[in-house]
Amino acid sequence: MIRYILVDDDPNTLRSVKNQIDKLPKEYELQHKKSFDSSKKAYQEINEEDFDLLIVDFEMPVYNGIELAQKVATNKKIIFLTSTTNNEKKVINSLDISGYLSKPFDIEEFEAILKNKVIGKINNKKTYQKGDLVILPISKNKNMGIYPEDIYFISSALVSTGHKLLNGKQVKMEKPEGNLVHFYGKNSEAIFEDIRITISDLESKLSYLGFRKINQSYLINTNYIRDIDNRNLKLYHCKEPFEISAKEKTSFLNNLNDA
């Protein structure tokens, strides 16, 4: 869950931004906590324990965006809204921000920042120690318990051998239907089969554990990367090579460097 607060001295902007964010897929698990049309009131009422992401106007009376962020969000993710572009250097040098968006608010730009700079990097929520059982929400009525270190990769496609291990025996894999994925462990042994969820949804839920999408069909556990050569990737204890798509390569490598 990513809890966010909106601050802008224009009430119309507050309504517009919230309405657009509300249209994003529920898998992002965004929760609107409160909106403020006064930086002074925001400073007086915001409790740092109540939110994870601050979306704040750069230019406001009393406290501008940087001043407010320094007062109430020193250890939080921050996205600035700005009507001008000449503030970029000042913003970047002042705080470790996730990004800034030019007005009018662009939901696609926001979604890109959310994926690359916010999800998986909310410190007060994303804590995990080896051996912990993680409850993974699959749908509204279904959850499953996983031990992340047991999972080497997740795939909606066939492994290169065309076979998988099931109850100790090697059997031919059938082509998955729809949004079904399989979880694989050491030596590409199947751990969970036919889970109805997409690779993209899983990345949003598991990125904080080190899982990254390398193409439309594979999510890999970066903790087991053996080597990367151009777009070819290998994992320890897995014979199958993995290919990073050209579309995902830049984002994948940037996320590795930021981890």
Backbone bond lengths (Angstrom), bond angles and torsions (degrees), N, CA, C in turn:
res aa  C-N    CA-C-N  psi(-1)  N-CA   C-N-CA  omega(-1)  CA-C   N-CA-C  phi
1 M - - - 1.460 - - 1.530 110.15 -
2 I 1.324 117.68 127.41 1.462 122.88 175.99 1.529 107.81 -110.32
3 R 1.310 115.82 109.10 1.463 121.40 -178.52 1.526 108.64 -90.44
4 Y 1.331 116.52 126.88 1.457 118.33 -176.41 1.528 112.41 -125.66
5 I 1.329 114.22 152.79 1.464 123.00 176.86 1.523 108.47 -122.18
6 L 1.326 116.08 139.31 1.460 122.57 177.72 1.521 109.98 -108.48
7 V 1.333 116.37 134.86 1.464 120.48 175.56 1.523 108.44 -135.65
8 D 1.335 116.22 120.50 1.470 122.64 177.34 1.520 107.66 -159.09
9 D 1.318 117.07 138.74 1.463 118.70 -177.39 1.526 112.72 -77.44
10 D 1.331 117.76 -0.99 1.461 121.88 176.76 1.534 108.90 -106.35
11 P 1.334 118.60 109.11 1.469 121.05 -179.33 1.527 113.15 -57.99
12 N 1.341 117.35 -32.61 1.465 119.97 179.10 1.529 111.05 -65.22
13 T 1.327 116.00 -37.96 1.465 119.75 177.37 1.526 110.38 -65.38
14 L 1.313 116.89 -42.16 1.466 120.57 178.40 1.522 111.24 -57.54
15 R 1.323 116.11 -46.42 1.468 120.14 -179.35 1.526 111.17 -65.61
16 S 1.336 116.20 -43.55 1.462 120.57 -178.00 1.521 111.93 -63.95
17 V 1.335 116.43 -45.31 1.461 120.39 -178.72 1.523 110.54 -64.13
18 K 1.322 116.81 -46.67 1.469 119.60 -179.80 1.527 111.31 -61.88
19 N 1.334 117.71 -42.23 1.462 121.18 -179.69 1.526 111.50 -61.39
20 Q 1.322 115.95 -38.50 1.470 118.94 179.43 1.527 111.65 -72.00
21 I 1.321 116.67 -40.53 1.464 119.83 178.36 1.526 110.68 -64.41
22 D 1.337 116.55 -35.22 1.468 120.67 179.46 1.529 112.07 -62.11
23 K 1.332 117.22 -20.52 1.468 120.99 -178.22 1.527 112.62 -85.37
24 L 1.320 117.51 -8.88 1.464 120.13 178.49 1.525 110.01 -68.51
25 P 1.342 117.33 154.66 1.476 119.94 179.19 1.520 111.97 -56.01
26 K 1.321 116.50 143.43 1.459 121.52 -178.26 1.524 112.34 -64.99
27 E 1.348 115.50 -18.59 1.466 119.42 -179.51 1.529 112.21 -62.46
28 Y 1.336 117.52 -20.85 1.466 119.75 177.65 1.527 111.48 -71.46
29 E 1.312 116.18 -16.84 1.468 122.39 177.12 1.530 112.28 54.08
30 L 1.321 115.58 49.11 1.459 121.21 176.67 1.526 109.48 -89.33
31 Q 1.304 115.74 134.73 1.466 120.36 179.08 1.527 109.28 -127.15
32 H 1.317 116.05 117.56 1.459 120.98 178.39 1.533 108.88 -77.17
33 K 1.332 116.02 120.94 1.454 120.06 -179.70 1.524 111.96 -90.53
34 K 1.342 115.66 -48.58 1.460 118.23 -178.46 1.523 109.95 -169.02
35 S 1.340 115.63 155.40 1.457 122.16 174.29 1.524 109.31 -119.67
36 F 1.331 116.11 142.98 1.465 121.94 178.99 1.521 109.47 -128.66
37 D 1.339 116.56 131.72 1.461 120.04 175.18 1.528 111.07 -101.26
38 S 1.336 116.19 14.58 1.463 122.50 178.11 1.525 108.80 -140.08
39 S 1.335 117.18 122.59 1.459 120.37 178.72 1.529 111.01 -65.08
40 K 1.335 116.15 -32.68 1.458 119.71 179.41 1.526 110.76 -66.76
41 K 1.324 115.77 -44.67 1.460 119.90 178.84 1.524 110.63 -65.45
42 A 1.336 116.14 -38.79 1.469 120.04 177.66 1.523 110.21 -60.59
43 Y 1.323 116.62 -44.54 1.463 121.07 179.52 1.526 111.06 -61.01
44 Q 1.326 116.45 -38.74 1.461 121.15 -177.63 1.528 112.91 -73.69
45 E 1.326 117.25 -30.20 1.466 119.79 -170.25 1.529 115.38 -109.04
46 I 1.333 117.74 -21.19 1.464 119.04 -175.85 1.526 111.17 -71.57
47 N 1.316 114.94 131.43 1.463 122.79 174.32 1.533 107.84 -110.54
48 E 1.320 117.19 123.33 1.468 120.72 -174.80 1.520 112.90 -61.13
49 E 1.315 117.98 -21.04 1.457 120.28 -179.33 1.528 112.02 -79.07
50 D 1.340 116.46 -9.75 1.463 119.79 -172.47 1.524 114.14 -97.36
51 F 1.335 118.98 -1.71 1.452 119.07 -177.08 1.530 111.09 -149.96
52 D 1.349 114.69 165.23 1.464 121.86 -179.86 1.521 112.46 -117.74
53 L 1.335 116.81 -28.37 1.463 122.10 -174.46 1.521 109.81 -133.34
54 L 1.336 115.70 129.75 1.469 121.70 176.21 1.520 108.61 -109.05
55 I 1.328 116.56 121.01 1.470 122.68 174.11 1.515 105.97 -107.12
56 V 1.337 117.02 112.65 1.461 119.96 -166.32 1.530 111.80 -136.93
57 D 1.330 115.87 140.49 1.460 122.32 175.89 1.526 109.27 -66.18
58 F 1.326 116.63 138.92 1.464 119.99 -178.69 1.524 111.88 -73.55
59 E 1.344 117.23 -41.99 1.468 121.81 -177.47 1.514 110.41 -107.19
60 M 1.334 117.67 111.73 1.460 122.63 178.00 1.522 109.12 -144.83
61 P 1.333 116.63 153.89 1.469 119.37 174.42 1.524 111.36 -71.02
62 V 1.311 116.39 161.37 1.472 126.49 -177.37 1.534 109.90 70.65
63 Y 1.362 117.41 -75.07 1.462 120.72 176.22 1.522 108.67 -122.17
64 N 1.332 117.07 126.92 1.459 116.94 173.96 1.534 108.73 -77.74
65 G 1.326 116.23 178.93 1.453 119.75 -173.90 1.518 114.03 -59.03
66 I 1.331 116.40 -43.09 1.460 120.22 179.90 1.528 110.93 -64.19
67 E 1.328 116.13 -45.32 1.468 120.03 -178.89 1.521 111.14 -61.40
68 L 1.328 116.10 -43.07 1.459 119.41 -179.97 1.525 110.63 -66.38
69 A 1.335 116.72 -43.99 1.459 120.16 -180.00 1.521 111.31 -61.13
70 Q 1.324 117.13 -39.37 1.458 120.51 178.77 1.528 112.38 -65.57
71 K 1.337 116.32 -26.72 1.456 120.62 -178.55 1.530 113.24 -86.14
72 V 1.332 116.69 -35.50 1.475 118.47 -170.85 1.525 114.40 -122.70
73 A 1.337 118.48 -5.62 1.473 118.77 -172.43 1.528 112.65 -141.14
74 T 1.334 116.60 41.03 1.465 119.54 -175.99 1.521 112.92 -65.22
75 N 1.323 117.39 -26.73 1.467 120.36 -179.52 1.522 112.01 -117.44
76 K 1.331 115.97 26.84 1.452 120.84 -177.43 1.522 111.28 -117.80
77 K 1.328 115.77 165.50 1.456 120.66 172.63 1.519 108.88 -79.23
78 I 1.337 115.94 141.39 1.465 120.88 -174.05 1.514 109.92 -133.79
79 I 1.329 116.40 134.62 1.457 122.17 171.32 1.522 107.17 -125.93
80 F 1.340 116.57 124.56 1.455 121.49 179.82 1.528 110.71 -93.00
81 L 1.336 114.89 143.27 1.462 122.19 170.36 1.521 107.06 -105.79
82 T 1.323 116.97 129.18 1.452 119.18 -177.62 1.521 111.58 -142.74
83 S 1.325 116.17 143.44 1.467 121.79 178.73 1.518 111.50 -88.99
84 T 1.326 116.90 -10.27 1.459 120.94 -178.53 1.518 109.63 -123.53
85 T 1.322 115.86 164.22 1.461 120.42 -177.93 1.519 113.00 -109.90
86 N 1.345 118.16 -7.51 1.457 119.18 -176.07 1.529 112.91 -82.93
87 N 1.330 116.84 7.48 1.467 120.10 179.65 1.526 112.65 -96.71
88 E 1.332 116.51 -1.42 1.460 120.13 -171.76 1.524 112.80 -55.20
89 K 1.316 118.60 -52.52 1.461 121.08 -176.84 1.522 111.33 -62.73
90 K 1.312 116.73 -42.43 1.463 121.16 -179.62 1.523 110.77 -62.28
91 V 1.329 116.21 -41.77 1.462 121.14 -179.72 1.520 110.73 -65.33
92 I 1.324 116.32 -51.31 1.461 120.71 -175.61 1.517 111.50 -62.21
93 N 1.315 117.26 -36.83 1.461 120.40 -177.57 1.522 113.21 -78.55
94 S 1.317 117.41 -13.86 1.459 120.45 -174.88 1.515 113.45 -90.21
95 L 1.333 117.04 -37.62 1.459 121.06 -176.66 1.518 110.37 -144.19
96 D 1.305 115.91 158.21 1.455 120.99 174.25 1.524 108.14 -82.05
97 I 1.336 115.51 80.12 1.455 119.90 -173.30 1.522 111.19 -89.63
98 S 1.321 115.33 162.37 1.455 120.23 176.54 1.515 111.17 -85.61
99 G 1.339 117.57 -29.03 1.455 119.88 179.16 1.501 111.81 169.50
100 Y 1.314 115.18 175.48 1.458 119.72 173.74 1.516 108.71 -138.96
101 L 1.319 116.37 145.26 1.457 123.42 -176.34 1.516 109.97 -121.74
102 S 1.323 116.19 134.48 1.457 120.37 175.73 1.522 109.45 -78.79
103 K 1.311 115.79 143.07 1.459 119.68 173.95 1.526 108.56 -80.53
104 P 1.353 119.38 147.61 1.466 125.47 -1.66 1.520 112.19 -68.71
105 F 1.322 115.37 153.10 1.457 123.88 -176.30 1.520 111.14 -57.99
106 D 1.330 116.24 127.13 1.463 122.28 179.30 1.526 108.44 -107.69
107 I 1.323 117.00 112.52 1.456 121.28 -174.24 1.526 111.86 -66.23
108 E 1.345 118.21 -31.80 1.459 120.47 179.43 1.533 111.07 -69.21
109 E 1.332 116.48 -39.94 1.463 120.06 175.88 1.529 110.34 -64.00
110 F 1.320 115.81 -41.76 1.458 120.34 178.62 1.526 110.79 -61.58
111 E 1.329 116.33 -42.71 1.460 120.71 -179.09 1.532 110.98 -63.41
112 A 1.335 116.75 -37.87 1.467 120.44 178.42 1.525 110.93 -64.85
113 I 1.339 116.82 -43.65 1.470 120.81 177.60 1.523 109.78 -63.44
114 L 1.312 115.81 -41.42 1.468 121.21 -179.96 1.526 110.43 -58.38
115 K 1.319 116.71 -46.89 1.464 121.25 -177.62 1.526 112.01 -67.32
116 N 1.341 115.98 -44.44 1.461 120.15 -169.70 1.526 115.00 -91.98
117 K 1.332 116.74 -24.49 1.461 118.76 -172.23 1.528 115.22 -122.64
118 V 1.339 117.03 -13.12 1.468 119.23 -174.81 1.518 112.06 -115.95
119 I 1.324 117.53 -55.18 1.463 121.09 -176.96 1.527 110.30 -59.46
120 G 1.306 116.25 130.38 1.446 121.16 178.94 1.506 114.31 85.96
121 K 1.347 117.62 -0.35 1.454 120.37 -177.05 1.528 111.91 -125.32
122 I 1.337 116.42 19.07 1.455 121.18 176.45 1.524 107.53 -86.94
123 N 1.322 116.53 103.79 1.463 121.88 -169.06 1.519 114.72 -63.18
124 N 1.337 117.40 -42.57 1.461 118.15 -172.45 1.518 112.86 -75.12
125 K 1.303 117.33 -3.14 1.459 121.17 -177.97 1.520 112.34 -114.49
126 K 1.325 115.49 -34.37 1.448 120.76 -171.45 1.528 111.01 -94.11
127 T 1.286 117.03 80.84 1.462 120.76 176.77 1.515 108.16 -120.49
128 Y 1.324 115.53 136.52 1.453 119.58 -178.33 1.521 109.18 -154.38
129 Q 1.322 116.69 138.14 1.448 122.47 174.15 1.520 108.27 -122.77
130 K 1.317 115.57 143.75 1.456 120.40 -178.84 1.520 110.26 -53.95
131 G 1.300 115.60 132.41 1.458 120.80 -178.61 1.513 113.39 100.49
132 D 1.352 116.83 -12.67 1.463 120.08 178.05 1.526 110.39 -73.27
133 L 1.311 115.79 141.29 1.460 120.96 172.35 1.518 108.29 -84.10
134 V 1.320 117.11 127.82 1.461 122.11 179.13 1.522 108.58 -106.31
135 I 1.328 116.24 128.37 1.464 120.87 177.20 1.524 108.13 -89.02
136 L 1.313 115.59 115.96 1.462 122.25 -176.59 1.525 109.98 -101.96
137 P 1.342 118.22 116.01 1.464 119.83 177.01 1.523 110.79 -74.01
138 I 1.309 116.45 123.71 1.461 121.72 -179.50 1.520 110.76 -98.17
139 S 1.306 115.92 -41.23 1.459 121.53 178.04 1.519 107.67 -152.08
140 K 1.301 116.48 -176.08 1.457 120.98 -177.90 1.519 111.60 -59.41
141 N 1.328 116.38 -35.02 1.462 120.07 -175.14 1.523 113.96 -113.46
142 K 1.328 117.34 9.71 1.453 118.89 -177.08 1.521 111.78 -136.76
143 N 1.333 115.81 132.62 1.459 123.11 173.22 1.520 108.14 -130.22
144 M 1.331 116.35 155.85 1.453 118.99 175.47 1.529 109.36 -138.67
145 G 1.334 115.97 145.71 1.447 121.14 -179.92 1.523 110.46 -92.74
146 I 1.328 117.00 130.81 1.461 120.87 179.39 1.527 110.02 -131.25
147 Y 1.324 115.25 152.39 1.451 122.03 168.45 1.528 105.61 -106.39
148 P 1.345 118.04 103.41 1.464 121.67 -171.45 1.526 114.46 -53.94
149 E 1.349 117.21 -35.76 1.467 118.44 -177.78 1.530 112.32 -69.28
150 D 1.337 117.74 -14.28 1.469 120.94 177.71 1.532 111.83 -82.98
151 I 1.330 117.03 -13.32 1.456 121.31 -174.66 1.526 110.21 -103.15
152 Y 1.320 116.32 121.68 1.460 121.74 -179.09 1.525 111.50 -95.30
153 F 1.312 116.68 -38.12 1.469 120.04 175.79 1.524 109.67 -158.74
154 I 1.320 114.16 160.98 1.462 122.41 178.87 1.513 106.92 -126.49
155 S 1.322 116.95 135.81 1.459 119.00 -173.60 1.524 112.23 -141.57
156 S 1.320 114.56 145.41 1.466 120.34 170.79 1.525 109.48 -103.57
157 A 1.342 116.38 2.57 1.461 121.81 -179.96 1.523 109.86 -116.02
158 L 1.321 116.47 176.80 1.455 121.29 179.95 1.518 110.18 -81.00
159 V 1.336 116.87 144.97 1.460 119.44 170.78 1.521 107.39 -70.31
160 S 1.326 115.91 159.72 1.465 119.82 -169.69 1.524 113.54 -62.96
161 T 1.331 117.53 -25.83 1.460 120.38 -179.43 1.526 112.09 -74.46
162 G 1.335 116.58 -18.88 1.449 119.61 -176.17 1.512 113.33 76.79
163 H 1.341 117.08 6.20 1.454 122.28 -179.47 1.512 110.14 -133.47
164 K 1.297 116.63 164.47 1.459 121.91 174.53 1.523 109.10 -145.89
165 L 1.286 115.54 163.12 1.458 120.39 178.82 1.516 109.49 -91.57
166 L 1.295 116.83 131.50 1.456 122.03 178.59 1.522 107.56 -138.15
167 N 1.333 115.74 115.53 1.462 120.72 -177.45 1.525 111.84 54.50
168 G 1.346 114.64 38.99 1.454 119.32 176.57 1.513 114.93 82.81
169 K 1.336 118.13 -3.64 1.455 121.22 -178.61 1.527 109.87 -116.07
170 Q 1.320 115.03 146.27 1.451 119.97 -179.79 1.524 108.87 -88.36
171 V 1.308 116.52 124.97 1.465 120.83 -178.36 1.514 109.08 -131.44
172 K 1.306 115.85 154.48 1.460 121.12 -178.96 1.520 109.67 -70.16
173 M 1.338 115.91 134.68 1.465 119.88 179.12 1.519 110.10 -83.55
174 E 1.312 116.27 138.53 1.456 121.59 173.33 1.526 108.67 -90.89
175 K 1.294 116.36 150.31 1.459 120.48 178.83 1.521 109.37 -65.55
176 P 1.347 118.35 128.11 1.463 119.88 -178.24 1.522 111.71 -68.27
177 E 1.319 115.69 152.28 1.452 120.12 179.28 1.529 109.99 -109.24
178 G 1.330 115.44 143.23 1.458 120.43 176.11 1.510 112.92 58.72
179 N 1.328 116.13 -140.41 1.460 122.38 -177.85 1.528 111.14 -93.42
180 L 1.297 117.12 54.43 1.460 121.24 178.63 1.525 109.79 -101.24
181 V 1.334 116.35 139.11 1.463 120.41 177.92 1.523 109.52 -130.21
182 H 1.335 115.04 162.73 1.456 122.46 178.40 1.520 108.68 -125.23
183 F 1.322 116.91 140.56 1.459 123.01 177.81 1.530 108.07 -101.31
184 Y 1.350 116.12 129.71 1.455 120.79 -177.78 1.523 110.69 -120.10
185 G 1.346 114.75 145.37 1.454 120.69 179.26 1.508 112.21 -111.16
186 K 1.312 116.12 -153.04 1.463 122.95 179.80 1.526 109.97 -57.14
187 N 1.347 115.43 139.34 1.462 122.40 -178.15 1.529 112.60 59.90
188 S 1.324 115.48 25.48 1.472 122.47 176.12 1.527 112.71 61.60
189 E 1.312 116.60 30.02 1.456 120.00 177.27 1.522 110.29 -79.36
190 A 1.322 116.74 133.25 1.456 121.60 -179.00 1.525 110.34 -68.74
191 I 1.342 116.13 127.92 1.467 121.49 178.33 1.526 110.53 -102.59
192 F 1.330 115.44 -48.83 1.471 121.59 174.86 1.523 107.93 -128.24
193 E 1.325 115.36 143.21 1.460 120.29 -178.71 1.525 111.36 -122.69
194 D 1.325 114.32 150.35 1.466 121.73 169.69 1.525 113.23 52.21
195 I 1.318 116.03 50.65 1.460 120.96 176.36 1.518 107.88 -89.79
196 R 1.320 116.93 125.75 1.464 120.31 -173.93 1.534 110.51 -86.02
197 I 1.309 114.58 91.98 1.460 122.62 177.84 1.525 106.47 -164.82
198 T 1.322 118.20 158.40 1.458 120.22 -178.64 1.524 111.21 -93.99
199 I 1.323 115.66 160.15 1.461 121.88 176.45 1.529 110.28 -60.57
200 S 1.323 117.42 -41.80 1.473 121.08 -179.40 1.516 111.60 -64.31
201 D 1.341 116.94 -41.06 1.464 120.07 177.94 1.523 110.76 -63.86
202 L 1.308 116.01 -40.27 1.460 119.86 179.61 1.525 111.31 -65.71
203 E 1.332 117.28 -37.54 1.460 119.12 179.29 1.526 110.72 -62.07
204 S 1.325 116.91 -41.19 1.458 119.71 -179.97 1.525 111.86 -64.69
205 K 1.342 117.04 -28.67 1.456 120.60 -178.49 1.531 113.07 -89.34
206 L 1.335 117.24 -25.76 1.462 120.80 -172.09 1.522 114.52 -114.80
207 S 1.313 118.27 1.05 1.468 120.02 -175.74 1.527 111.77 -60.70
208 Y 1.337 117.62 -33.67 1.461 119.59 -178.69 1.528 112.41 -68.82
209 L 1.340 116.81 -13.34 1.454 121.67 177.20 1.528 111.98 -95.70
210 G 1.334 116.51 0.82 1.461 120.33 177.89 1.511 114.79 100.38
211 F 1.323 118.26 9.73 1.463 120.90 178.44 1.530 109.81 -88.32
212 R 1.341 116.20 131.24 1.464 121.43 -177.65 1.523 109.96 -134.58
213 K 1.328 114.99 141.26 1.457 120.71 177.21 1.524 109.69 -78.59
214 I 1.333 117.65 131.81 1.458 120.78 177.47 1.528 111.88 -108.58
215 N 1.323 116.82 -18.07 1.463 122.49 172.39 1.518 107.10 -163.63
216 Q 1.308 117.70 -174.52 1.463 120.67 -174.80 1.523 113.30 -67.16
217 S 1.336 117.40 -15.99 1.460 120.42 -173.63 1.513 114.95 -111.99
218 Y 1.345 117.82 -12.71 1.464 119.55 -173.52 1.525 113.43 -131.02
219 L 1.325 113.68 137.61 1.459 123.55 171.15 1.526 105.42 -121.58
220 I 1.336 117.57 125.33 1.461 118.79 -175.87 1.521 110.80 -117.06
221 N 1.330 114.87 152.98 1.456 121.76 176.42 1.528 107.57 -85.39
222 T 1.330 116.65 107.06 1.468 120.58 -174.32 1.523 112.61 -66.07
223 N 1.333 117.74 -14.69 1.458 120.66 177.97 1.528 111.97 -68.30
224 Y 1.359 117.06 -14.38 1.455 120.74 -178.23 1.524 112.75 -112.34
225 I 1.329 117.85 16.44 1.469 119.89 178.74 1.525 109.85 -66.56
226 R 1.333 115.63 127.21 1.466 121.03 176.53 1.525 110.34 -91.78
227 D 1.337 116.14 -47.89 1.469 119.22 175.67 1.520 110.02 -162.48
228 I 1.322 114.79 158.18 1.463 122.81 176.48 1.518 107.56 -128.54
229 D 1.319 116.56 123.70 1.463 122.04 178.31 1.515 107.99 -125.02
230 N 1.333 114.52 103.47 1.470 121.12 -174.80 1.529 108.64 59.44
231 R 1.329 118.30 -110.69 1.462 120.41 -179.86 1.531 111.79 -106.84
232 N 1.311 116.90 11.24 1.468 120.94 178.93 1.522 109.95 -102.11
233 L 1.312 116.16 132.61 1.462 121.72 -176.09 1.521 109.56 -129.17
234 K 1.331 115.67 140.08 1.455 120.58 176.05 1.522 109.71 -126.43
235 L 1.332 115.13 144.11 1.456 122.08 176.66 1.517 109.44 -109.62
236 Y 1.318 116.67 149.25 1.454 120.85 172.71 1.527 109.91 -61.52
237 H 1.317 115.91 141.55 1.465 122.95 175.11 1.528 113.23 64.94
238 C 1.328 117.07 19.46 1.464 120.82 174.83 1.524 108.15 -131.57
239 K 1.313 117.18 123.79 1.455 120.65 -178.77 1.524 111.87 -76.29
240 E 1.327 116.42 -29.60 1.451 119.85 -175.48 1.527 111.88 -68.91
241 P 1.337 118.21 130.12 1.469 120.04 172.52 1.526 109.46 -78.47
242 F 1.304 116.86 155.02 1.463 122.01 179.89 1.527 108.50 -122.87
243 E 1.308 115.79 143.35 1.463 119.89 179.90 1.525 109.93 -112.04
244 I 1.322 116.02 127.00 1.463 121.31 175.64 1.517 107.61 -84.97
245 S 1.316 117.53 125.49 1.456 119.73 -179.66 1.523 110.67 -68.54
246 A 1.325 115.86 153.71 1.463 120.37 178.63 1.517 110.56 -59.73
247 K 1.338 116.29 -34.91 1.469 121.24 -179.00 1.519 111.51 -66.28
248 E 1.337 117.15 -36.52 1.464 121.27 -174.59 1.526 113.14 -93.28
249 K 1.321 118.64 -13.30 1.463 120.98 -169.00 1.532 112.84 -58.67
250 T 1.333 117.75 -51.78 1.463 120.59 -176.56 1.514 111.64 -61.62
251 S 1.334 115.92 -47.78 1.461 120.26 -179.56 1.525 110.75 -63.56
252 F 1.326 116.80 -40.83 1.463 121.39 -179.60 1.518 111.09 -61.85
253 L 1.325 116.93 -48.53 1.469 120.35 -178.51 1.521 111.32 -67.14
254 N 1.326 117.52 -37.59 1.466 120.37 177.69 1.519 111.49 -63.40
255 N 1.341 115.96 -40.93 1.459 120.47 178.88 1.524 111.37 -65.82
256 L 1.342 116.77 -35.59 1.453 120.06 176.70 1.525 110.99 -63.81
257 N 1.324 115.93 -41.96 1.448 120.72 -178.56 1.531 112.23 -69.13
258 D 1.355 116.11 -29.95 1.471 120.71 -178.85 1.515 112.86 -83.99
259 A 1.326 116.70 -15.55 1.472 120.34 -175.02 1.519 111.45 -65.88
